Amino acid sequence: MTVRELLDRLHDCNPDSEVCLMTQQAWPFRNSLFGLTTSAELQHEPTGQGGQREVVYLVEGEQLGYGDHRAWELAC
């Protein structure tokens, strides 16, 4: 998924909604989002030079509870 694709998906969402991560498809958990960083900030990964795209990382926060298997069916 690219940043553009993510922004397109978020466009219709309520801007005041909480953002969480659903992880581990086989045993789902709901996690807070700690923040984000980029490969350029980490400086040890490609930063878009030489034909390679920069990577944006969403950083997992704390586990908030169990998730829902249906998240993977509904996410597209």
C-alpha positions as CSV (number, residue, x, y, z in Angstrom):
1,M,0.0,0.0,0.0
2,T,1.3,3.5,-0.8
3,V,0.7,6.7,1.2
4,R,-1.6,7.8,-1.6
5,E,-3.7,4.6,-1.4
6,L,-3.8,5.0,2.4
7,L,-4.9,8.7,2.2
8,D,-7.6,7.7,-0.4
9,R,-8.9,5.0,2.1
10,L,-8.9,7.5,5.0
11,H,-10.6,10.3,3.0
12,D,-14.1,9.1,3.9
13,C,-13.3,8.3,7.5
14,N,-14.3,10.6,10.4
15,P,-11.1,12.7,11.1
16,D,-11.7,12.4,14.8
17,S,-11.7,8.6,14.8
18,E,-9.0,6.8,16.7
19,V,-6.4,4.9,14.6
20,C,-5.5,1.4,15.7
21,L,-3.5,-1.5,14.2
22,M,-5.1,-4.9,13.8
23,T,-2.2,-7.5,14.0
24,Q,-1.7,-11.2,13.8
25,Q,-4.4,-12.6,11.4
26,A,-4.4,-16.0,13.0
27,W,-4.8,-14.7,16.5
28,P,-5.9,-11.0,16.1
29,F,-5.0,-8.2,18.5
30,R,-6.0,-4.6,18.4
31,N,-3.1,-2.2,19.1
32,S,-2.8,1.5,19.5
33,L,-0.7,3.4,17.0
34,F,2.4,4.9,18.7
35,G,3.4,7.0,15.7
36,L,5.3,6.8,12.4
37,T,8.7,7.1,10.9
38,T,10.3,6.8,7.5
39,S,13.3,5.0,6.0
40,A,14.9,8.4,5.5
41,E,14.6,9.2,9.2
42,L,16.0,5.8,10.1
43,Q,18.9,6.4,7.6
44,H,19.8,2.8,7.2
45,E,17.3,1.9,4.5
46,P,16.8,3.2,0.9
47,T,15.4,6.7,0.9
48,G,14.0,6.9,-2.6
49,Q,17.3,7.2,-4.4
50,G,18.3,4.9,-7.3
51,G,14.7,4.0,-8.1
52,Q,13.8,2.7,-4.7
53,R,10.8,4.2,-2.9
54,E,10.9,5.6,0.6
55,V,9.1,3.5,3.2
56,V,6.7,4.9,5.8
57,Y,6.5,2.8,9.0
58,L,3.5,2.8,11.3
59,V,4.8,2.0,14.7
60,E,2.8,-0.2,17.0
61,G,1.9,1.1,20.5
62,E,0.3,-0.9,23.3
63,Q,-2.0,-3.9,22.9
64,L,-5.6,-2.8,23.6
65,G,-7.4,-6.1,23.3
66,Y,-8.4,-8.9,21.0
67,G,-9.1,-8.1,17.3
68,D,-11.5,-9.6,14.8
69,H,-10.7,-12.1,12.1
70,R,-13.1,-10.3,9.7
71,A,-10.7,-7.3,9.5
72,W,-8.7,-9.2,6.9
73,E,-11.8,-10.0,4.8
74,L,-13.0,-6.4,4.9
75,A,-9.7,-4.7,4.3
76,C,-8.9,-4.2,0.6
